[in-house]
Amino acid sequence: MWDALAEAVRSQFHVLALDMRGHGDSEWAADGIYEGQALLSDLAAYIAQLQLDRVTIVGESLGGIVAFAYAAMNPALVRGLAVVDIGPEVNPEGLQDIRQSGEDRPTDFADFEQALRWSRGDQPVPGDEAIAHRLRHNLNETSDGRLTWKFDPQVDTIASSGGPGSDALMWRLWSALKCPTLVLRGKHSRLLTEDSVDKMLAACPTATLRTIPNAGHAVMVDNQTAFIKETSAFLGGL
């Protein structure tokens, strides 16, 4: 899902894309744990293992939460941060949309065309190329020739995680950010509201907002061109 952005900025940056546990080509968690602390520990271990220093992190949705938590806790190691349609608090209605999508998602498909028709859904703008590219790398062939998702079904439990005090912790982390931070919000997002973004900008003086037109929560698919333009401009200005 990061290939198009990586292609756009690779002449300026050494680009690394991390598949979180249970996602993409990473192994599934043997203990089934996909809570935020585990994902944060994975990111910290990844950066430490590669001996990276002064990184710039771009994270979308769940990855954005992990990214800003890491940046808040490791200010000396993070040069810049971009979070895509996520923040310290989310709209319950938008979160329910994500939960419902997980419940309604087919477990497998007869062929790629069937998977593409389902994934395309009711896109607000044409995004077939971006959807198809991501889909090709997100499916595995089963022994009977059908296609199924690479990710561990248990990662869907992330959308139901959290609890008392979790929002307060997220706001403390967000308010602790010191690095230049870009917030990218889909104009039609139901997950990250305009009111929440206003609070985010007030709580973090180093944050700036770019609103992506013709996009919902799936900013990188709904309007890939505008997403790449705004993110590339931010990265180039660091």
Buried (B, 14 or more C-beta within 10 A) or exposed (E): BBEBBEEBBEEEBEBEEBEBBBBBEBEBBEEEEBEBEBBBEBBBEBBEEEEEEEBBBBBBBBBBBBBBBBBBEBEEBBBBBBBBBBBBBBBEEBBEBBBEEBEEEEEBBEEBEBBBEEBBEEBBBEBEEBBBBBBEEBBEEEEEEBBBBBBBBBBBBBBEEBEEEEEEEBBEBBBBBBBBBBBBBBBBBBBBBEEBBEBBBEBBEEBEBBBBEBBBBBBBBBBBEBBBBBBBEBBEEB
